[in-house]
Every structure is written in C-alpha cells, then in structure tokens.
C-alpha cells in the first residue's frame, strides 16, 4: 500500500512525524504533489505553514505493516 508520512520541519529541531495517510485514489492522474500537500494540511497539519510541512512517499507491506521508504520518487 502506498502512503505518505507527513513531517513538520522546525528549524531548530529535527523534523517531527505528525501523521501517515494511505493513498486510496484509483486514478493516478489525480495524484500530484499539490494534492498530497493539500490533503495533509487539511487532515494532519491544521495551522502549519506550507514551508514547515513536507511528506515522504512510503510503501506499507500489507502483510507485515512494515514501512518501506520509496526511493523511486
């Protein structure tokens, strides 16, 4: 399963994981960096400025639940 880990980057500290959202859209043409960021801001990052929020795409193994970084993007 594809998912996105959302982080807040505090300049004086290391980035903090604030949430993980699974990708459920079937139409891949709707999946853009902007749509992912808008979704993350609305669900897990209320009040976080655009510059402080970022995400990484990960793969979650459906059998084990283990998170694997997706280095292909």
C-alpha angles and dihedrals in degrees: 000000000000116000139165125232111210121208136184114220112215108190094222096043139042116272116279123220107234102172150340121227123191119226109240103163113117096196105075092194087072092057110094134149089251094051091049092049092048090050092048093049092050096046110031109009111052108172096008113131119240091247092056098051127075138154141210124210113235138176118230115205106235092213102044104021088230115153116230120189112238104227093177096083 
